[in-house]
Amino acid sequence: MMRKSTSLLVAIAILVGSAGPGYTQSQPAPGGPAEEAAAPGKLIQFDSCAAFLDHLKAEALERVGPYGLGGATPFAIARSAEVAAEEEASAASDAQTVPVAGVDYSTTNVQEVGVDEPDIVKTDGRRVLALARGVLYYIDVSSGTPTLVSTYDLWPWNERFGGGWRVPDNQMFLSGDTALLMISGFRFDPQLGTEEQTIVLQIDLSEPEVLAVARTLTIEGRLVSARLVGDRAALVISSGSRIEREFVNPASRYPSAMWRAERANRTAIRESTLEHWVPGYELSIRSSSASTRGALIDCTTTYAPEQFSGFDLLSVLTFDLGEGTDIEVGSMATVMAGGDTVYASSERLYVANRRWIDRNDFGAEDAQGVTTHIHRFDVSGSDGPAYEASGSVDGFLLNQFAMSEHEGYLRVASTDTPVWGWWRQDGTSVSRVDVLQRDGAELRLVGSVGGLGQGERIYAVRFIGDIGYVVTFRQIDPLYTVDLSDPSDPRVVGELKIPGYSAYLHPIGKNVLLGVGQDADELGRVLGTQVSVFDVSDLANPVRTHQFKLPRSSRTEVEFNHRAFLYRPQTGLAVLPIGWWGYREGSGEWESYQGAIAFQVGPEGIERLGMVEHEYDKRDLAEVSGAYRWPYAPIRRSFVIGQRLFTLSDAGLKGSDLSSLSDSSWTRFPLRPSVH
């Protein structure tokens, strides 16, 4: 039977500047409060590829110099310092019934119900797909005894990104008998240099003993994030132009050499083609050994903001993973924008892009370090995504939880900071919550509340219905409650100041939050992982009712990756990876531990249930000499199937009895000498 094909729809973005010939202006509805919320401005729509290319060339010719379009500036230095500071701180009734997600087995911890997110492990209650050290493992758990059925070695693909010394980012979706596996990283080409690339593998699971790649899509660009609603997956790709490869550098710093280099670079821009500016793709089909190549752009449906913001490209691709369908490149909806943070509801996808101060404004006294542009797409239609509107807020976003859509409004939490960054002692950074609403082709500001955490930055955000919860931190952790029931008049209702901070907030009952983060002393020095229960029934008076501390432990992965967190509302089970290392007091011996800790959490308190740990097989450690200093394998994920807790590491998949946490099964993932 022939497999029907569905469209791959692509939205590509480039932050570019003022209008050129051959375009039309989109006409958003006029008016609305606070015009600064629409910083991207009215969008320019091009009517041909020639007009689009002319626009790119005009913007590039205004900015090119002897060193091309780049070069170190005070602006670049400020950006690097801020990024570095952030990173541092930073049940079935019979045997034939199909297992039910969230009842018979747990799924990936996601932000929005019904909107799946990619991860390194997926299950449907009958089988487990796990990614570990460049290998995809298919494990059958339907019989009660986990059985490793087959593996698929990704190293032929991963070696494109530097070989066995480094595994690129691997993650996947599971939909029916299809796994959509996404590999993204930096690839070095002797002729082209270093470039970011994403490889999408459509893997057929219908014959588990022999996993087969049905189609392969290779894209020039980095995978920012992806979402899956039903059988429809949306991927967000960020790409840069290739025009820099045509540039030359001056032979010396003499004016004549600088002039000759700039003239050569200007000539390269004038002679450039569309392929120098947009990403390409290659789609390979296993059944026919055929492949197609092309550029991911439809010039007649391309939009650009009037205000120049750079030459990065953004692509939003959608696939139908339903039964009998194959991924393919089809129609495209294109908007010119950058992108680094993705949030999605069941119908709309928002891509936010951090835009730093223009170098020409760097010396201004009132210059702010960063603003964030946000672009909205409709992803609910069967014809693929459609660009809808753009807007902006002051400051930068922590992560995807800084955005949330509710009843047609987008709530955004951001930290506004001066050029030199939030860490300065003058305490000029401050956080805020803005409410945006679509008005034609613009996301307009309809309400805002600021003044959160003077001199601090946001560490955690969670929006639940009409309420927002914001954690800021520098030395003390203020937890703010924000009433958003009136979008035009958001209000900070309450504030709780306690030592340390929460980096992840999770609802565990009506008006009860669980916080995962770090304990800290009065100077803001972190002391180890802490888990807190907050009673927020009185918004004006939030209270921490319970606390669990694990001194000397390092940051749990949950602090920067919510998918590493497990919570079962049916039983109150919470599991998070944990670890520590250091010298043992008294003996002076070095000790290390990696594992996962399980709690019973709820309004009544926090009860430690026990810990689970994995160890590498001694045979593997002998084969890979010097690869590991410690025998423990860090646990990355945990999930529940039936009455068992499963934990995943690079060493294997362990099953533990839910009631006692005693070991019930172990599926070993052998290491190889070439994988270290």
Disulfide bonds with the S-S distance in Angstrom:
Cys49-Cys299 1.99
